[in-house]
Every structure is written in C-alpha cells, then in structure tokens.
Amino acid sequence: MSAGVWRRTWRRCAAWARRGRAEAEMNREMAAHVALMAEAFERQGLDPQEARRQARLRFGSQDAARESHRDARGLPWLEQAGRDLRFALRGLRRAPAFTVAAVVTLALGLGATLAVFTVVNGVLLEPLPYPQPQELVALRQMAPGAGGITNGSDGLDLSLSMYVTYAENNRSFQSMGVWVPGRASVTGRGRPEQVKFVQVSDGVLPTLAVPPLLDRWFGRADFDPHRTATVMLSWGFWQSKFGGAAGVVGQTLDVNDRPRVIVGVMPRGFRVVDIYADVLLPITIDRGTLHAAGFGYTGLARLRPGVSLQSADADLARLLPIWMDSWKNCPKCDSQFYLRWHITPALRPLKDDVVGSVRGVLWAVLGTIGLLMLMAAGNVTNLFLVRGEARQQELAVRTALGAGRGQLARQLLAESGLLAVLGCGLGLLLAAAAVAWLRAQRPAGLPRLQDIALTPRVLWAALALTALAALVAGLVPLWRRAGGDLVPALASESRHASDSRARRRVRRGLAAGQVALALLLLLAAGLLLHSVFALRQVAPGFTQPRSVQTFQISIPPVMIPTDQGVMHAENNILNRLAAIPGVRSVGLADQVPMENQGADWDIVVKQGVPFTPGSSPPVRWFTYISPGYLRTMGMGLEAGRDFTWGDIYGLRHEVLISDNLAREFWGSALAAVGQQLSPAGRATGTR
Amino acid sequence: MPSGRAGERMELLPGTLDLIVLRTLESMGPQHAYAIASRLEQLSDERLRLNQGTLYPALVRLEQRGEIVGAWGKTESKREARFYSLTRAGRRRLQAEARRWRALAGLVERLLEQGA
C-alpha cells in the first residue's frame, strides 16, 4: 500500500515534469473515447451528427474531465501556485511605483536587520570552534588591591609560577595552560618576515583539543628550556611559507634568529581563543628561575565534567596561599605582599571572555535595528492597505464572480509573498555586502570577526522574516475585508462611504505606532550622538593621528647581542627613516597609545620616602621611548625637555613623568623637574 | 436519451469506483475507458449513471499506483483506443478491497437484520 503511495507521488512528479506529453496523451484518449461512443450510437441507428452530439453529452464536460485528470495526475497545488504567482506578477507590473516602494522598503529593513543579526549570530550565538566548548573557561582573577596592574574587567593575568602552582595542584580541571601573543621575525627562508605568534604553555593545546593537521602537538620535552627549541605552524603560514609541503615536519625555522624544529601543523582556522597566529611557540619553563610576579599570561582551562565555575573558583582560592609561600618575591616585598592585592579567582566561560563587553552593545544594536525593521514593516503594511483600498472594487467583483475567501487570500498572499521574496533577496544581498564591508573594516573591539558569516541560522532567520512579512502584508488587507460589505464596495459611488471607521482605526494605529517608534529611535540616536561628541571632546594626549604611520620591528639578540649595539642600530634606523622625503619626525617606543599590550610596571616612590614593608605603594605603568617620539606623536611637554641621544648613550638614569604623577608627588609639573624617583630601589632623576 | 428511469438512481459510495474498475478489468480482460464505463452502467441496470468523463481520475490514480497499465491498441472496428489491463499489484489490491467490502457488507447486513 505504502509502496503504491510512493510510486504514485513519484509518477505525479514525473507526469508534472512531462506535462506537455501527458496532456497530448490525455486529449488523444478522450477523443478516442468519444469517437468509440459515437460509433456505438451510430450502430444503434442515430445519424452521425446526432451520434456525436449524444456521445459528447454522455461524456459530460470535457473541460471538467480534463481538469480532474490533471488534478489526479500532476501536482495541482504547484500548478495552482504557478498560476497565482503569474497573476500576482501581472498585478505588480501594473503598479510599478507600489512594487518598487514596497520592495525597497522591505529590502532596507530586512537587509539592516539581517546584517546586524549576522554579527550577533557570529559573535554571540555561534559556539567557539573547539570540541565541547562549554567546558572551556578563562582563568580570570580580580585583584582590587593591585592598582594599575589589573586590566579593567579582565583583572589580573597569571604569572608562570601561578600557572605551575595551579596546574599541579588543582582538582577542577581536565587540563589547563597559559598563553601570550606576540610578534617575532622569521628569517632564513626568502624575505625576512614579521609573524604573529602565540606562546603556549604545556596544557593549552590539550585544553583546546583541536588535533594537529600534521604530526603532533608540543610534547613535554618541548617545554624544557634545555632541549631542542621547537615550533608549530598555522595552516596559513604553512601554505604561504612552505607551499603546503608535506615534508615540513622536522625542518627548521629561524624565529628571532633562533633555529627551531617544526614539530607539527595546526589545521586551517585554528586560533588560540581569539588570536590567529602564524606560528605557535612553547613557553619553556625553568622552575629554578621562576618568581611570584610576572603577571603577563592569560590562562585557560577545561573543567572536569560536573565542576561548576564557583567550585573551581574556590579550588583556585585554596591554592593562592600555597603559591605565595612557594616562590621568590620582589627584593623588598615580604612573602605575604600579595595578600594586600586581595586576589580572587573569577573564572568565566571562555566564550564570555572572548565576547567581552560587546555583548550588551550588540543586543542593543539588534534591538534598535529591530525597531527600524518594525517601522519598515509598518510602512509596507500601510502600502498594502492603500493598495487594498484601491482594489476594493476588484476584490468585490471577484467575490461576486464566485471567488471564495480562500482564493482571494491565496492571491493576496501570492502578491505579498512575491514582494517579500524580492525584498528579502535584495535584503540578503545588502546584508552580505554590509557584512563584507564590516569584515574589511576590521573594527577594533569587535571580537570573532572571522566567525561573522551568513550561516544557515542567518538564512533561516531571513526565511522566517520573509514569511512573516508576506503573511502580515498579505493578510491585513483581507482581514479588513472580513467584515466588509460586498454591495457598497461594488457600487463605485459609495466607495468613500466604505472607508469605514474600522479601516481608519487600523491606519491611525499604524501611524501612531510608527511615530512612537520613530521617536524612540530619534531619542536613542540622539543619546548615541551625544556620547560620540562627548568622546570627541576627550583629549587623547596625542594629535593628528592620521599623519602618523606605525610599524613594528624587533632586533633579535642573536643578531645584535649587546645593548649598546641595539642602541646604535635603533639610532641608525631612525636616522635613515628621517631622511626619507616627506617624513617630518621619527621616534621609537615599545608601544603606542591605546594599544595596551601589557606594558611594564613597577613600584615607584619619591626619593627620600623609604619603602615601608607592610605598606602597599601603588604600582605605576611605564614605557620605553626614544628621542623624537613625543614630537612625532604630537605630545607636548608641560615642563622640562625631551630625551636626547646623549642621554641614551650616556646611560643616564632619567625619566619623563606624567602630569598626574608630577602633581601627586610635587604639586606641579614645573616643581617635578630635577627631582628624584625611586623605582623599586634605584634612584632616577626626572626631566 | 435511450435510458429513462430504470428504478432508483444510485450514488457511488466513495472509494468504490476503484474497486469497480479493477473488478471489471479482472472479469473482462483489458478494456478501454468507454468499455469500462458502459459495463458499469450495464451492471447497475442503468441505475448508476455517471458522466463517462468522471472515470478518468480513477484510471489515472490506479495507473499511477501501478495497479493497472494502459497501452494503445485497436478495437474490433479498427479504431484506436487505450486499453487498460490489471497488474499483479492490481490483482492483490482487488482481493484486499473485495475482502474489505464483503466484511463491511456482511456487518451492515447483520446489523440491519438483527436491528429489525
């Protein structure tokens, strides 16, 4: 029985696909049928003409027979839909202004919504590309007493000694590790190249659990500083540098002039949390030289099944005293120094860590765009209402001719469906273009840029929105007809009378809703603009960033081993850069403003104010700069002078301090010049 | 019209047309649509009168289910016509339908007798 059903469905499709032939066959068979019957009547004595007439009578309506033959044979709903669509297309072609307005409005609304949803989906909804991503956590810890070392919501990073203590003693993790990104020079194979690397400790790769494409992960021996130095390649670097050669494992690669043996290649798209590195380097650890401090490493871990974030937090909190007791501290700090930092573990899901504070912003943007979409939908519905108004008579005539409500609904739906599909198709193109543009812009602060793509979920959302738009726009005019009286609609002079109160109520409601939405959007936009203007009023400390070009160089110690040599090299590089026509000034620094990639910090006190054990002096950030850097960045001096190369070559202990620090210690910038500072003990003059 | 009222007009019960067509083909061998329709009228003593064109959906349905097959051929009067014949699947279906109808008819019969 069910075999029969399947066979029938298949034959229906086949008959539909070859409906021209089936139609001819049907006509031939029916003609033969009538002819046979006429022949029989002739034999009964009727004259040929009468016989044919009788035969046709007994056969019944040929049209009805053909229609029921077609319905039984082919795919009647498909043919019906085809007819409805052709009809709708004709209707739309007759009203080009309406069609263009509706399609463009829908396309803009849907395009904007889908573009933002694509971003929300890629950043917030898609899971991280690791096995069992819900087990992955970022090892964050808060340290309110540590002052400037902590970094906003990310808190205090881990030190290597912390990592060793946690890794060896925790009860919560399947595995854990620490990592830190950076840049290095690759030489010896074609042109020298600066590459992005991520240094990983033992445990990072097993935690992320993405198997290597070629050969192996780092093994225990690779983290031993006394063994052969090793490196792993990313897929992209393997392709660009080695042409994807299979024999790459076992070859050496010079990273910062240190030869490293390639032990494996990671698959395409692999990233460490949110960093796409060219090469992976192992963090080699010599336990004898570890200190308590050095909080520069980001931690990640894979929770054991069933372990909650809270219990993992408690587990690490238990290990903090062990860590404090186990490692050497800074020269003048007592072993309980870190108690005053109030370090508390605050693990969070790795995905939250990657997404960060963007979450709220993205949802807000999606909400705003959603309002815009609602306005667009309101506009389109209104267009349909007006069009429906103009078509009252047409619909009434069709009803009078016997079209059922279902048929009318089908036709209206075909029309709105066609518009929705056109609008949505155009909207998808717009969204794709917007997403491509956004990805090309590489906006800072938007994580997971690579994950932002038109995934199936986005397409499903597009489909759902299309269906919704089609239903609403198509059925609202019909719903308004539901109570409508046929006769006034038919009589054209009473058409205005039929603009009933109910109808006006709908349109007024729509208008009121749109005004409310517009007001809301205006307010939101106003607030946003206000924030932008306020932000522009903030002086960042540097000027004319557009005329500043930055790039990074690193001079490997293997190349120039002495500090003196590095100074000369840097001086030479700057001089040669300055000689390029169009270059007004040059400078060197270990980081540029707003880059914030883990600058150095130390405890800094006024000369003559002794460091009292037990007190908690604030730590201060500092950065290294060359002469000319301040002028290049457009930074002015409140008092004193810039460094000179004489200061550098003379190895003079001199610093430039911020206006804030000068006022804190000596009351004013002017008063600070010539005073002495003491970073963790050494005396230094201020400029 | 050569018929008039021969007894009461009958309406076909839904689902019976398939059975009738299958049974006709079983007893008479391959037949064209006109012959099937005529046989139907003849069997019912002209009480079952249908527009002969209404037979076609049933023929299409049965053929698509693989229970009958149609093939062009010639009648005795050398006219062309499409002849339908029963397949094995059709035979099986006929047996199953016949059993079902007999059971149902017996049930109704019993109900009418005992209810009286």
Contacts between the chains, C-beta under 8 A, distances in Angstrom:
chain1	res1	chain2	res2	distance
A	4	B	65	4.1
A	4	B	66	6.5
A	4	B	67	7.1
A	4	B	89	6.9
A	4	B	93	7.7
A	5	B	65	7.7
A	7	B	64	7.0
A	7	B	65	6.1
A	7	B	66	5.2
A	8	B	61	7.3
A	8	B	64	4.5
A	8	B	65	4.9
A	11	B	63	8.0
A	11	B	64	4.1
A	12	B	64	6.6
A	15	B	64	7.5
A	26	B	56	7.8
A	28	B	82	8.0
A	29	B	33	6.8
A	29	B	81	7.8
A	29	B	82	4.8
A	30	B	53	7.2
A	30	B	56	7.6
A	32	B	32	7.4
A	32	B	79	6.9
A	32	B	80	5.7
A	32	B	81	4.9
A	32	B	82	6.8
A	33	B	32	7.3
A	33	B	33	5.1
A	33	B	34	4.9
A	33	B	52	6.9
A	33	B	81	7.5
A	35	B	79	6.2
A	36	B	32	6.9
A	36	B	34	4.4
A	36	B	35	8.0
A	36	B	75	6.7
A	36	B	79	6.1
A	36	B	81	6.1
A	37	B	34	5.4
A	37	B	52	7.2
A	39	B	77	6.3
A	39	B	79	6.7
A	40	B	34	7.8
A	40	B	38	7.8
A	44	B	2	7.0
A	54	B	1	7.6
A	57	B	1	8.0
A	58	B	51	7.2
A	58	B	52	5.7
A	59	B	51	6.5
A	59	B	52	5.0
A	59	B	53	5.0
A	60	B	50	7.9
A	60	B	51	2.5
A	60	B	52	6.5
A	60	B	53	4.3
A	60	B	54	6.5
A	61	B	51	7.2
A	61	B	53	6.7
A	62	B	53	6.5
A	64	B	51	7.9
A	64	B	53	6.6
A	65	B	51	7.6
A	65	B	53	3.0
A	65	B	54	6.9
A	65	B	56	5.5
A	68	B	53	7.9
A	68	B	54	7.1
A	68	B	56	6.5
A	68	B	57	4.7
A	69	B	56	4.6
A	69	B	57	6.5
A	69	B	60	5.9
A	71	B	57	7.1
A	72	B	56	7.4
A	72	B	57	3.9
A	72	B	58	8.0
A	72	B	60	4.2
A	72	B	61	5.4
A	72	B	64	7.8
A	73	B	60	4.8
A	73	B	64	7.2
